Each structure stands twice: as C-alpha cells, then as structure tokens.
Amino acid sequence: MIRRSGEYRTEQREEMRGGKGTVTIEHFWEPKTEMRSHTRMCAKLTIPPGGSIGFHPHDAEEEIFVVIRGTAEADDNGEVVQLGVGDTLLTGNGDGHAIRCTSGEPLELLAVIATY
C-alpha cells in the first residue's frame, strides 16, 4: 500500500500534553484499520520554534522519536538532553519524556508508538 505526501490525515493539537504552541500531526497510517501491528501511532510531528510537548509517561507501550529536521531539548525521564537531525529517543515501560523545539525552524519528528 502506498500513500503519497499530502494525502495524510492531519490534525492540530494545541498545548499537547501541557506543552506550548500547536503541534501538527500527519498520520502516515491508521492503527487498527490500516495497520495490523500493535501500533498506536505512525506519524510525523511538527513543533514550531519555541513549541513543545509536555512531559508524559508511556505505560505498556514504547514511543520512538527520530529527529528529521531542527534541534530539540528533550527530557528523557528526568535527564535533559539535546537532540539534532538523525538522533533518536526511545521511551517506554512506564518512563516519560517531553520535547521542545530549540531551533529557529520547526522541529520535525518521525513518531512511532508500539503497544505491548
């Protein structure tokens, strides 16, 4: 199955998980109806400069972020780290994370949430 750029279901989330600004989510594939794996999300997230996603845990699931554009400051379960293009972050098993765009351009992340 192929889905072309521009054909993704897109949504805007204001102050996502208590963060700042508006996060744009482009869903590549829909869980349960298009994907058979135990996946809750497969999407590109775009966070504007200064915007963020607030701290939240991932219980009984894992989330993978891959930075594809921009730079970020991430709270990796209490450890604050800097992320750039090509860096990844894995959060799960009850741990939590937050992320904030620190560049003058939007932060773009590939986000996959797998449940277990």
C-alpha positions in Angstrom: 0.0 0.0 0.0 1.3 3.5 -0.9 0.2 6.8 0.5 1.7 9.9 -1.1 2.8 13.0 0.7 -0.1 15.4 1.1 -2.6 12.5 1.5 -2.1 12.0 5.2 -4.8 12.7 7.8 -3.6 15.8 9.6 -4.6 17.2 12.9 -3.5 20.1 15.1 -3.1 19.7 18.9 -2.9 22.9 21.0 -0.7 22.7 24.0 -0.1 19.0 23.6 0.3 17.2 26.9 0.6 20.6 28.6 3.2 21.9 26.2 3.4 25.2 24.3 2.1 26.1 20.9 0.4 23.9 18.2 1.8 20.5 17.2 0.8 19.3 13.7 0.4 15.6 13.4 0.5 13.9 9.9 -0.7 10.3 10.3 1.0 8.1 7.8 -1.2 5.1 8.6 -4.2 4.5 10.8 -3.9 2.0 13.7 -6.3 -1.0 13.7 -7.9 -0.1 10.3 -4.8 0.0 8.1 -2.1 -1.4 10.3 -2.3 -4.8 11.9 0.6 -4.5 14.3 0.3 -3.3 17.8 0.9 0.3 16.9 -0.9 3.3 18.3 0.8 6.0 16.1 2.9 6.2 13.0 3.2 9.9 12.1 5.3 13.0 11.5 5.1 15.6 14.3 5.9 19.2 13.5 6.6 21.5 16.5 7.1 25.2 15.8 10.1 27.2 17.2 9.7 27.5 21.0 6.8 25.0 21.0 6.8 21.8 23.0 5.1 18.6 24.0 4.8 18.4 27.8 6.1 15.6 30.0 4.1 12.4 29.9 4.7 8.7 30.6 4.4 5.7 28.3 2.9 2.7 30.2 2.5 -0.6 28.3 3.9 1.0 25.2 7.1 2.4 23.6 7.5 5.6 21.7 10.3 6.2 19.3 11.2 9.7 18.1 13.6 10.3 15.1 14.6 13.9 14.6 14.3 14.6 10.8 14.6 18.4 10.9 15.6 21.0 13.5 17.0 20.7 17.0 15.4 19.9 20.3 15.8 19.7 24.1 14.3 16.5 25.4 13.5 15.5 29.0 14.3 11.8 28.9 12.7 10.6 32.1 14.4 13.3 34.1 17.6 13.6 32.1 17.7 16.7 29.8 19.5 16.1 26.5 20.0 18.0 23.2 18.9 16.3 20.0 19.7 17.0 16.4 18.9 15.5 13.0 19.4 11.8 13.0 19.2 11.4 16.8 16.6 9.1 18.3 14.8 8.8 21.6 13.1 5.7 22.9 10.7 6.0 25.8 8.6 3.2 27.4 8.0 0.7 30.2 6.5 3.5 32.4 9.2 6.1 31.7 8.3 9.5 30.5 9.5 12.3 28.2 8.9 15.8 27.0 10.4 17.6 24.0 10.8 21.3 23.0 11.9 22.8 19.7 15.1 24.8 20.2 15.9 25.8 16.6 14.6 28.8 14.6 13.0 26.3 12.2 10.2 23.8 13.0 11.2 20.6 14.7 10.1 17.6 12.7 9.9 14.1 14.3 9.0 10.7 13.0 7.0 9.2 15.8 6.0 5.6 16.3 4.2 4.3 19.3 4.1 0.5 19.7 1.9 -1.1 22.4 2.6 -4.3 24.3 
